[in-house]
């Protein structure tokens, strides 16, 4: 059974996260006492900030820098670029990392209050073998931290992933969807396929349609943009529309292309 992580109640603060990221990246052999001394953070905060970095795919299961971390560190180690924030939010939305965010992005629909989201997520979590009952209110902690992270400027507010209106949360119009970012998400979800139908791409969890909240017209526009820079082919036969995966290089090269250009 999968468990949930409320991150010890510590909110996402990119300034604190990049500070710890910087220390770990440059000193991968540091012990806990070294991180305590150099960061000025407490033991509990360090532990939970490391969980964040792991769920952002910047640290591996052994809390060592990943291949993605190497690229991010080279180009944007202070997490200043919206592209970097999109990468972190995307990996955080993985079902294993943050099942509540996964549910909110890919399984939920319509506008909902915080209490409604919690209730509906609880039902979905039970059906998906995710533990929600703990001695402490871990579920409430995760729900609050996740929702707050998309409304606070020190986290992901600038991305416009969600909006809050009349105490109800709903999807917003995503900010700065660069084509190389969409390509990274698209190819990260390739799963060995050579093609994907337009309808699948529109509705598939984790993929660009759902993650970026694209309707049919918006998705088609983004596919044209990817086609124009040679990253996909778009094929239409009768009433069927397919996207052909033609990019053969590493997904990380897509990220490097963006940073090199911008």
Protein Blocks (a to p, Z undefined) as FASTA:
>chain_A
ZZddehlopacdfklmmmmmmmmmmmmmbcfklmmmmnopafklmmmmmmmmmmnopacf
kopacfklmmmmmmmmnomafklmmmmmmmmmpmklmmmlmmmmmmggcjddfklmmmmm
mmmmmmnopafbdfblfklmmmmmmmmmmmcfklmmmnomacceehiacddddehiafkl
mmmmmmmmnnopabdcfklmmmmghiaklmnopafklmmmmmmmmmmnopaccddehjbc
cdddfbfbdfklmmmmmmmmZZ
